[in-house]
């Protein structure tokens, strides 16, 4: 396995320990300018996200109604009520973003799909990068805040729904994730820079509690105004 990835996996809690669990849950509060660009209203209410660790699946509750939750699979998105009745669903959800730009309005199923794949990617990183069909290569480090952040480029297989096929991950001197760069293909492919910080330890793992996503300028630096998406996480639990 790649040496930097091996170091990062150990710093976050270890791949062997990770594989002992099936799910990860957390409470999230989300904000940022991106939702308004999509014609959506984003409140500051806490929600509960749960993802599976050995395959791509996620559920977020409440979603759109106190009794509803989203249920994400790469090839299907659904909104269900507490009795598992399907309120709305869409097969082949990625195709519903064809021709979209950064300000193309979204419906609730667009939003649910985006939430599902994005949060699954975030919560399973860096362990996701150890999947045998994810390609890993070194990229040049970057300097930030007086530190050198070493980089890896991941090339994801078609089976994984995520922001873009290639994504860059930068790790601080402690081996913890510090920045995650990608293109948001479902919103016109704009370049994003996602900063993570404020780690907590839970069950031997280190998880960031603060995530801020920005547009990325031509020089590669985050454009800090506006914050496109903010995610604050707490109450992590593994099962």
C-alpha positions as CSV (number, residue, x, y, z in Angstrom):
1,X,0.0,0.0,0.0
2,X,1.1,3.6,-0.7
3,X,3.2,4.9,2.2
4,X,1.4,8.2,2.7
5,X,-2.0,6.4,2.6
6,X,-0.7,3.9,5.1
7,X,0.4,6.7,7.4
8,X,-3.0,8.5,7.0
9,X,-5.0,5.4,7.7
10,X,-3.0,4.8,10.9
11,X,-3.5,8.5,12.0
12,X,-7.2,8.2,11.5
13,X,-7.6,5.0,13.6
14,X,-6.3,2.1,11.5
15,X,-7.8,0.1,8.6
16,X,-8.0,-3.1,10.7
17,X,-10.1,-1.4,13.3
18,X,-12.3,0.3,10.7
19,X,-13.2,-3.1,9.2
20,X,-14.6,-4.2,12.5
21,X,-17.6,-1.9,12.1
22,X,-20.6,-1.8,9.7
23,X,-22.0,1.7,10.1
24,X,-21.0,5.3,11.1
25,X,-23.5,7.9,12.3
26,X,-23.1,11.6,13.1
27,X,-25.3,14.6,13.8
28,X,-24.8,17.3,11.2
29,X,-25.7,21.0,10.8
30,X,-25.3,22.3,7.3
31,X,-25.2,25.8,5.8
32,X,-23.5,27.8,3.0
33,X,-24.3,29.7,-0.1
34,X,-24.6,26.7,-2.4
35,X,-28.1,25.8,-1.4
36,X,-29.5,29.2,-2.3
37,X,-27.8,29.0,-5.7
38,X,-29.8,25.8,-6.2
39,X,-33.1,27.4,-5.2
40,X,-33.1,25.5,-1.9
41,X,-33.7,26.7,1.6
42,X,-31.2,25.3,4.2
43,X,-32.1,25.6,7.8
44,X,-29.7,25.2,10.8
45,X,-31.6,22.2,12.3
46,X,-29.5,19.2,13.3
47,X,-29.9,16.0,11.3
48,X,-28.6,12.5,11.7
49,X,-26.6,10.9,8.9
50,X,-25.8,7.2,8.8
51,X,-23.5,5.5,6.3
52,X,-22.4,1.9,5.7
53,X,-18.7,1.3,5.7
54,X,-18.4,-1.7,3.4
55,X,-20.5,-0.4,0.5
56,X,-22.0,2.9,-0.6
57,X,-25.3,3.6,1.2
58,X,-26.5,6.5,3.3
59,X,-29.6,7.8,5.0
60,X,-30.3,11.3,6.4
61,X,-33.2,12.2,8.7
62,X,-35.2,14.2,8.9
63,X,-35.4,15.2,5.2
64,X,-38.0,17.6,4.0
65,X,-40.5,16.6,6.7
66,X,-40.1,15.5,10.3
67,X,-41.3,12.0,9.4
68,X,-39.2,11.6,6.3
69,X,-35.7,10.4,5.5
70,X,-33.6,10.1,2.4
71,X,-32.2,6.7,1.4
72,X,-29.2,6.8,-1.0
73,X,-27.8,4.1,-3.2
74,X,-25.6,5.0,-6.2
75,X,-28.2,3.8,-8.6
76,X,-31.4,4.9,-6.7
77,X,-32.4,7.7,-4.5
78,X,-35.6,7.7,-2.4
79,X,-37.4,9.7,0.2
80,X,-39.3,7.5,2.7
81,X,-41.5,8.0,5.7
82,X,-41.0,6.3,9.1
83,X,-43.0,3.3,7.9
84,X,-40.7,2.9,4.9
85,X,-43.4,4.1,2.5
86,X,-41.7,5.6,-0.6
87,X,-42.7,9.3,-0.9
88,X,-40.6,9.9,-4.0
89,X,-37.8,8.1,-5.8
90,X,-35.6,8.2,-8.8
91,X,-33.7,5.5,-10.6
92,X,-30.4,6.3,-12.3
93,X,-30.2,9.6,-10.3
94,X,-26.9,10.8,-11.8
95,X,-28.5,11.2,-15.2
96,X,-30.9,13.7,-13.8
97,X,-28.0,16.2,-13.6
98,X,-27.3,16.2,-17.3
99,X,-26.6,19.7,-18.5
100,X,-26.6,21.3,-15.0
101,X,-24.6,24.4,-14.2
102,X,-23.7,25.7,-10.8
103,X,-27.0,27.7,-10.5
104,X,-29.4,25.1,-12.1
105,X,-32.3,24.6,-9.6
106,X,-32.5,21.3,-7.8
107,X,-35.6,19.4,-6.7
108,X,-35.6,17.4,-3.4
109,X,-34.3,14.2,-5.1
110,X,-31.4,16.0,-6.6
111,X,-30.5,17.3,-3.2
112,X,-30.9,13.9,-1.6
113,X,-28.6,12.2,-4.1
114,X,-25.9,14.9,-3.6
115,X,-26.2,14.7,0.2
116,X,-26.0,11.0,0.1
117,X,-22.9,10.5,-2.1
118,X,-21.1,13.6,-0.6
119,X,-21.6,12.6,3.0
120,X,-20.7,9.0,2.4
121,X,-17.5,10.1,0.7
122,X,-16.6,12.5,3.5
123,X,-17.4,10.1,6.4
124,X,-15.5,7.2,4.9
125,X,-12.3,9.1,4.0
126,X,-9.5,8.2,4.1
127,X,-10.5,4.5,4.5
128,X,-12.3,4.7,1.2
129,X,-8.9,5.2,-0.5
130,X,-7.8,1.7,0.5
131,X,-10.4,0.1,-1.7
132,X,-8.5,-2.1,-4.2
133,X,-10.1,-0.5,-7.3
134,X,-9.3,3.1,-6.2
135,X,-6.1,4.3,-7.9
136,X,-3.7,6.2,-5.8
137,X,-0.7,8.4,-6.8
138,X,1.5,11.1,-5.3
139,X,0.9,14.7,-6.1
140,X,2.9,17.8,-5.2
141,X,2.5,19.0,-1.6
142,X,1.0,22.4,-0.8
143,X,2.0,25.0,1.8
144,X,-0.8,26.2,4.2
145,X,-0.5,28.0,7.5
146,X,3.2,27.4,7.8
147,X,2.8,23.6,7.3
148,X,3.5,21.3,4.4
149,X,0.5,19.2,3.4
150,X,1.4,16.1,1.4
151,X,-1.0,15.0,-1.4
152,X,-2.6,12.0,-2.9
153,X,-4.7,11.8,-6.1
154,X,-7.4,9.2,-6.1
155,X,-9.0,7.9,-9.2
156,X,-12.4,6.3,-8.4
157,X,-14.0,3.5,-10.3
158,X,-17.4,4.0,-12.0
159,X,-19.2,2.0,-9.2
160,X,-18.5,4.7,-6.7
161,X,-20.8,7.7,-6.9
162,X,-18.9,10.8,-5.8
163,X,-18.0,14.4,-6.9
164,X,-15.6,13.5,-9.7
165,X,-13.5,10.6,-11.0
166,X,-10.3,12.2,-9.8
167,X,-10.0,13.9,-6.4
168,X,-7.0,15.2,-4.4
169,X,-6.4,14.7,-0.7
170,X,-3.9,16.6,1.4
171,X,-2.7,15.5,4.8
172,X,-1.0,17.5,7.5
173,X,2.3,16.6,9.3
174,X,0.2,14.5,11.8
175,X,-1.2,12.4,8.9
176,X,-4.7,13.8,9.3
177,X,-6.8,15.0,6.4
178,X,-6.5,18.8,6.0
179,X,-7.9,19.5,2.5
180,X,-9.9,17.7,-0.1
181,X,-10.1,19.0,-3.7
182,X,-12.6,17.9,-6.4
183,X,-14.8,19.0,-9.2
184,X,-18.6,19.0,-8.5
185,X,-19.7,17.2,-11.7
186,X,-23.4,17.4,-10.8
187,X,-23.2,21.2,-10.7
188,X,-21.4,22.1,-13.9
189,X,-18.0,20.7,-12.7
190,X,-16.9,23.7,-10.7
191,X,-13.7,23.3,-8.8
192,X,-14.0,22.9,-5.1
193,X,-11.6,23.1,-2.2
194,X,-12.8,21.5,1.1
195,X,-11.0,22.3,4.3
196,X,-11.4,20.0,7.3
197,X,-10.3,20.6,10.9
198,X,-11.2,20.3,14.6
199,X,-10.7,16.5,15.0
200,X,-12.2,14.5,17.9
201,X,-11.4,11.0,18.9
202,X,-14.2,8.4,19.0
203,X,-13.6,4.7,19.5
204,X,-10.0,5.1,18.6
205,X,-10.7,7.0,15.4
206,X,-10.1,10.7,14.6
207,X,-13.0,12.5,12.9
208,X,-13.1,16.1,11.7
209,X,-16.0,18.1,13.2
210,X,-15.6,21.2,11.0
211,X,-15.9,21.1,7.2
212,X,-15.9,24.1,4.9
213,X,-16.1,23.8,1.1
214,X,-15.2,26.7,-1.2
215,X,-14.8,27.3,-4.9
216,X,-11.2,26.9,-6.0
217,X,-9.5,29.6,-8.0
218,X,-7.3,29.2,-11.1
219,X,-4.3,29.4,-8.8
220,X,-5.6,26.4,-6.9
221,X,-6.3,28.4,-3.7
222,X,-9.7,28.4,-2.0
223,X,-11.9,31.4,-2.6
224,X,-12.9,32.0,1.0
225,X,-16.0,34.2,0.3
226,X,-18.6,32.8,0.1
227,X,-18.5,29.6,2.0
228,X,-20.2,27.3,-0.4
229,X,-21.1,24.5,2.0
230,X,-20.5,24.3,5.8
231,X,-20.9,21.1,7.7
232,X,-20.5,20.8,11.5
233,X,-20.5,17.3,12.9
234,X,-20.9,15.9,16.4
235,X,-22.0,12.8,18.3
236,X,-20.2,10.2,16.1
237,X,-21.1,6.6,16.7
238,X,-19.9,3.4,15.2
239,X,-21.8,0.1,15.1
